[in-house]
Each structure stands twice: as structure tokens, then as C-alpha cells.
Amino acid sequence: MVDGISILIVDDHRLFASSLKQLLEHDADDIVVAGMCYNGQEALDYLATTPVDLVLLDVRMPVMDGVRAMREIAGRHPAVKVLMLSTFNEEELVTAALRLGARGYLLKDSSPLELITAIRAMRSATIQISPAVTQKLVSELYQTTSADPGAAQREGKLSKREREVFRLLSRGYDNKEIATRLFLSEHTVRNHVSAIYARLGVKDRFKLIRMNKEVPPEETTGGPSGTP
């Protein structure tokens, strides 16, 4: 398939890996499961002979865990994108994986649609993070950082509607949820998100969250008659 996305599933839970393979093959005809491995070392051995577009990489595995495997993949196969999968959402695991070059971090209880959407989004430079993980990161930042004196200045670059979208982005809401809360179309939300990234000089939500260490607790409201 010319436009297909070839992926390697790496997870020590064989039943989960097999179920994931069946799910992707059944629900996404543009995603091709090229192979399955059961620890990080097996994944490195596989990639040494067989190129893929994306690796779905579990975090907790024997022999070689996902974080170490992520480091090795980034060094040996920089063109291969990695999406971490885990039942854990500890902040240190998330940040370690992303700093090493992972293009996303999803929890294993993510919906099939969320996973497939994240895989397809790997074609772009957008980092994909589960909303639950994003909210965990935001919570950690609230607890470990003081007020950011530059927050008000950054928000001053945004329009009223962009500030509303910005606050919801910073709290881990995805585009669909933001559209519902602000009574906007998803297309309009995407346009606002692109404008926010451009004005603030960021390329993805993770960097925006790290930049915005303290979001003012202003109530975000919207409606059909609100300012777009």
C-alpha cells in the first residue's frame, strides 16, 4: 500500500500485542502491522533488518525497557518515529520518553479511535499525548513550579477567543472537547490552535504546556454569539 503506515508493535504482553494487531488491521486499512516484538532488544534486532515508519513501544518490559529502547532507536534509526504505550502515566516516564525523541505517549486504555488518530498524526511533526497524561503533566507543573511572570505577557499576544482556547489546551482538552465547550466547529478550533502556536512560537501541545507553567484560573465560557 503506497500510502500505508508500517508499524512495529513492541509489548511483552503477547495477548495485548495480538489484540492490538487485530484491532489495527480491522479498523484501519491504511495501517500495516509489519511485525511484533516482545522487548526492546527484539525491537532493535528487528529494525536492524526491516524498516518501518512507526514503533508502538511499551514502557515496562523485561530485557530492555521502552525508555532505553527509545534511546537506542533514536540513535540508530532517527527516521523511525516512536509512539509510547503504557498503563503508567508517571510524569518522569513521560518526560524521559519525549526528551529522547518519542513523538507521542498514550495510555493503554486509550480508545481505538484515539490510537488510530495518533498513529495517522505521526505523518506530521505533532506530538500526541493522551489527555489523561497531559492533565498529569499540568498537575505536576502546578505543584512544582511557582507562578510564571511571563504568562500574562504571553496571553497578551492572543485574542480573547484564542486565550479561551489556550487555557483549555493547557488543561489537556483535545480539539473536539474544546469545540464542544466553546460552541465552535473543530475546523475553527484547529485554526485558533495554529494561530496560538504561531504567536507563542511553539510547535506542539507538550511545549505549550511546559511553557505555560501557570494558567490563570479564569472560567472559560463560550456560545454561539461569542467572539470567534
C-alpha positions as CSV (number, residue, x, y, z in Angstrom):
1,M,0.0,0.0,0.0
2,V,1.6,3.2,-1.2
3,D,0.2,5.5,1.5
4,G,0.1,2.9,4.3
5,I,1.9,3.4,7.6
6,S,4.0,0.4,8.5
7,I,4.3,-0.2,12.3
8,L,6.1,-2.5,14.7
9,I,4.3,-3.4,17.9
10,V,6.6,-3.9,20.9
11,D,5.0,-5.2,24.0
12,D,5.8,-8.1,26.4
13,H,2.1,-8.8,26.9
14,R,1.6,-11.1,23.9
15,L,-2.2,-11.1,24.2
16,F,-2.3,-7.3,24.2
17,A,0.0,-7.1,21.3
18,S,-2.0,-9.7,19.3
19,S,-5.3,-7.9,20.1
20,L,-3.8,-4.6,19.1
21,K,-2.6,-6.0,15.8
22,Q,-6.1,-7.4,15.1
23,L,-7.7,-4.1,16.0
24,L,-5.5,-2.1,13.7
25,E,-5.8,-4.5,10.8
26,H,-9.6,-4.5,11.2
27,D,-10.3,-0.8,11.8
28,A,-7.5,1.0,9.8
29,D,-6.8,-0.1,6.3
30,D,-4.0,2.5,5.9
31,I,-2.0,1.0,8.8
32,V,0.1,-2.1,8.2
33,V,1.4,-4.1,11.2
34,A,4.8,-5.2,9.9
35,G,5.8,-7.2,12.9
36,M,5.5,-7.8,16.7
37,C,8.3,-7.9,19.3
38,Y,8.2,-8.6,23.0
39,N,11.0,-6.5,24.4
40,G,13.3,-3.6,23.4
41,Q,16.2,-5.8,22.3
42,E,14.0,-7.8,20.0
43,A,12.8,-4.5,18.5
44,L,16.3,-3.3,17.8
45,D,17.2,-6.6,16.2
46,Y,14.1,-6.3,14.0
47,L,14.8,-2.7,13.0
48,A,18.3,-3.7,12.0
49,T,16.9,-5.6,9.0
50,T,13.4,-4.4,8.5
51,P,12.5,-0.7,8.2
52,V,9.2,0.6,9.5
53,D,7.6,4.0,9.8
54,L,6.5,3.8,13.4
55,V,7.1,1.8,16.5
56,L,4.4,1.3,19.1
57,L,6.6,0.9,22.2
58,D,5.6,-0.3,25.6
59,V,7.3,1.3,28.6
60,R,7.6,-1.6,31.0
61,M,9.3,-4.6,29.5
62,P,11.9,-7.2,30.5
63,V,15.4,-7.5,29.0
64,M,15.2,-3.9,27.7
65,D,12.5,-1.4,28.7
66,G,10.9,1.1,26.5
67,V,12.8,4.2,27.6
68,R,16.1,2.5,27.0
69,A,14.9,1.1,23.7
70,M,13.7,4.6,22.7
71,R,17.2,6.0,23.3
72,E,18.7,3.2,21.1
73,I,16.1,3.7,18.3
74,A,16.7,7.4,18.3
75,G,20.4,6.9,17.9
76,R,20.4,4.1,15.4
77,H,17.2,4.8,13.4
78,P,16.4,8.5,13.6
79,A,13.9,8.4,10.8
80,V,11.7,5.9,12.7
81,K,9.0,7.6,14.8
82,V,8.1,6.1,18.2
83,L,4.7,6.3,20.0
84,M,5.0,5.1,23.6
85,L,2.2,3.0,25.1
86,S,1.8,2.4,28.8
87,T,-0.5,1.7,31.7
88,F,1.5,4.2,33.7
89,N,1.3,8.0,33.5
90,E,4.1,9.0,35.8
91,E,5.5,12.3,34.8
92,E,9.1,11.2,34.8
93,L,8.4,8.4,32.3
94,V,6.5,10.8,30.0
95,T,9.2,13.4,30.0
96,A,12.0,10.9,29.7
97,A,10.4,9.4,26.6
98,L,9.7,12.7,25.0
99,R,13.1,14.1,25.7
100,L,14.6,11.1,24.0
101,G,12.6,11.8,20.9
102,A,9.3,9.9,21.2
103,R,6.6,11.5,19.1
104,G,3.8,10.6,21.5
105,Y,2.7,9.0,24.7
106,L,-0.6,7.2,25.0
107,L,-2.1,5.2,27.8
108,K,-3.2,1.6,27.0
109,D,-6.8,2.4,28.0
110,S,-7.0,5.0,25.1
111,S,-9.9,4.4,22.8
112,P,-9.2,2.7,19.5
113,L,-10.1,5.9,17.6
114,E,-7.6,7.9,19.7
115,L,-4.8,5.4,19.0
116,I,-5.5,5.2,15.3
117,T,-5.8,9.0,15.1
118,A,-2.4,9.3,16.9
119,I,-0.8,6.9,14.5
120,R,-2.0,8.8,11.5
121,A,-0.9,12.1,13.0
122,M,2.6,10.7,13.1
123,R,2.9,11.8,9.4
124,S,3.2,15.4,10.8
125,A,5.5,16.8,13.5
126,T,2.7,16.9,16.0
127,I,3.4,15.2,19.4
128,Q,0.4,13.1,20.5
129,I,-0.2,12.8,24.3
130,S,-3.2,11.2,26.0
131,P,-5.5,13.8,27.7
132,A,-5.0,12.0,31.0
133,V,-1.2,12.2,30.6
134,T,-1.4,15.9,29.6
135,Q,-3.5,16.7,32.7
136,K,-1.0,14.8,34.8
137,L,1.8,17.0,33.4
138,V,-0.2,20.1,34.1
139,S,-0.9,19.0,37.7
140,E,2.8,18.3,38.2
141,L,3.7,21.7,36.9
142,Y,1.2,23.4,39.3
143,Q,2.7,21.5,42.2
144,T,6.4,22.0,41.4
145,T,6.6,25.5,39.9
146,S,5.8,28.9,41.1
147,A,3.8,31.5,39.1
148,D,5.4,32.2,35.7
149,P,5.9,36.0,35.4
150,G,5.8,35.7,31.6
151,A,2.3,34.0,31.5
152,A,0.4,37.3,31.3
153,Q,2.7,38.7,28.7
154,R,2.3,35.6,26.5
155,E,-1.5,35.7,26.9
156,G,-1.4,39.3,25.9
157,K,-0.4,38.3,22.4
158,L,-3.7,36.4,22.0
159,S,-7.2,37.5,21.1
160,K,-10.0,36.9,23.6
161,R,-11.1,33.7,21.9
162,E,-7.5,32.5,21.5
163,R,-7.0,32.9,25.2
164,E,-10.1,30.7,25.9
165,V,-8.7,28.0,23.5
166,F,-5.2,28.4,25.1
167,R,-6.5,27.8,28.6
168,L,-8.3,24.6,27.5
169,L,-5.3,23.4,25.6
170,S,-3.2,23.9,28.6
171,R,-5.5,21.7,30.7
172,G,-5.3,18.8,28.2
173,Y,-8.5,19.2,26.3
174,D,-8.4,18.0,22.6
175,N,-9.8,19.9,19.7
176,K,-13.2,18.1,19.8
177,E,-13.6,18.8,23.5
178,I,-12.6,22.5,23.1
179,A,-15.1,22.8,20.2
180,T,-17.9,21.4,22.4
181,R,-17.1,23.7,25.3
182,L,-16.8,26.8,23.2
183,F,-19.6,26.0,20.8
184,L,-17.3,26.1,17.8
185,S,-16.6,23.8,14.9
186,E,-13.5,21.7,15.1
187,H,-12.2,23.4,12.0
188,T,-12.4,26.8,13.8
189,V,-10.6,25.3,16.8
190,R,-7.8,24.0,14.6
191,N,-7.4,27.4,13.1
192,H,-7.2,29.0,16.6
193,V,-4.7,26.4,17.7
194,S,-2.5,27.0,14.7
195,A,-2.6,30.8,15.4
196,I,-1.7,30.2,19.1
197,Y,1.3,28.1,18.1
198,A,2.5,30.8,15.7
199,R,2.0,33.6,18.2
200,L,3.7,31.8,21.0
201,G,6.4,30.2,19.0
202,V,5.6,26.6,19.8
203,K,5.1,23.5,17.6
204,D,3.0,21.2,19.8
205,R,0.9,20.9,22.9
206,F,3.6,19.5,25.1
207,K,5.8,22.5,24.6
208,L,2.9,24.8,25.2
209,I,2.1,23.1,28.5
210,R,5.8,23.3,29.6
211,M,5.8,27.0,28.6
212,N,2.6,27.8,30.4
213,K,3.5,26.8,33.9
214,E,0.6,28.5,35.5
215,V,-2.7,29.1,33.6
216,P,-4.9,31.7,35.3
217,P,-8.0,30.0,36.8
218,E,-10.4,32.2,34.7
219,E,-13.6,30.4,33.9
220,T,-13.8,29.7,30.1
221,T,-17.1,30.2,28.6
222,G,-18.4,30.5,25.1
223,G,-21.5,30.3,23.0
224,P,-22.9,30.7,19.5
225,S,-22.8,34.5,19.9
226,G,-19.3,34.6,21.4
227,T,-16.5,36.4,19.6
228,P,-14.8,33.9,17.2
